[in-house]
Amino acid sequence: MRQGRLFGMSIAGVLLLAGSAGAAEWRVPGDFPTIQAAIDSSSVVDGDTISVRHRVCTGATVTKAVVVHGQHRVVISNGPVVGPLGNAGFLFPGEGKGSGATITGFTFDKVAFPVFSRGADEVSVTGNSMRWSIQAVTNWANGRWGNGWHISHNEILGLRTSCGGGIGILVGDYAGGTVTDNEIAHNRVGSWLQVPQTDCGGYNAPGIVLFADFRYPGDKGAVIQGNRVFKNRVLVSSRTPSLVTASALELSDTRNLAAELVIQEDDLVYNDLRGSAVPIEITPDELETMNRIEHNYTGPGGPHRDRALAAQARETAGASPVR
């Protein structure tokens, strides 16, 4: 197998995330036939880069702090199973596995869950294109993880629902964790929400959401604090708002309890939300006083233009993400 040194990588931040100066670069194909074979190899260690040059390939379960870099817009068309609704492109299986990894330079074509985590820290998802996802980037903390993610400069075009989902970027928890220090910046999320006629309906599908989940028996939600959502361009609308509404940004505690606010000290600032019928959805409303929500550009299509849709969004059960 060939082992080359990392020199001159062009993606911003990759060298910093790749580890020591002695980190190795591995090629797919070449050194390994698949991304999964590279990650599973004992020769590939934390800090290494896996450079992917297949035109179309399958994703992988990420268990190491590696940089997985798609050269020349490699298309990911399949990957590990998440559940009955579909597969991930890259799956972080939980218990911190894959913490410190970077996913960059890929196109995900109709993959249900392009990047899906059940518990990892300090993951970087940058410079990817995601088309017709159910949830494009999903960061569940699972009690003790989910911190320090950097999600930036991704293009999320087209979102679809399946009795849930329709979400561009989700950061949240249901297992009682404290979710902090995540940065969501400079992403473009644009979609006419694709809702099948058979969808269950009765929920909201946000472009970007910070989510404390108490939906099911035994759920403990989360404290979601000190996260930053800034300078994103988010334009989402639902063609069937009577079934599923859509909002650009959402803060949501599914209990809707004004007396116990667990989403606090987060920044939602300088986002361009023009054209979204419901630019910002907050549940409960009192969260607005506990978080910095300012300097967001709504423009035409904001809540003053369509109060009926805004009211309808508030009457739903909030976002319904897939776990």
GIQUI-V670198 format. One record per helix or strand of 2 or more residues. SS is the DSSP state (a for helix, b for strand). FROM is the first residue (numbers start at 1). TO is the last residue. If there is no record, write none. Layout:
{{SS | FROM | TO} {SS | FROM | TO}}
//
This chain:
{{b | 4 | 5} {a | 14 | 17} {b | 24 | 28} {a | 35 | 40} {b | 49 | 52} {b | 56 | 58} {b | 60 | 61} {b | 67 | 78} {b | 81 | 83} {b | 86 | 92} {b | 102 | 109} {b | 113 | 117} {b | 124 | 126} {b | 129 | 133} {b | 135 | 140} {b | 150 | 152} {b | 155 | 161} {b | 167 | 173} {b | 175 | 179} {b | 183 | 185} {b | 188 | 194} {b | 203 | 212} {b | 221 | 225} {b | 228 | 230} {b | 233 | 238} {b | 244 | 253} {b | 263 | 264} {b | 267 | 269} {b | 280 | 283} {a | 285 | 289} {b | 292 | 294} {a | 307 | 315}}
//
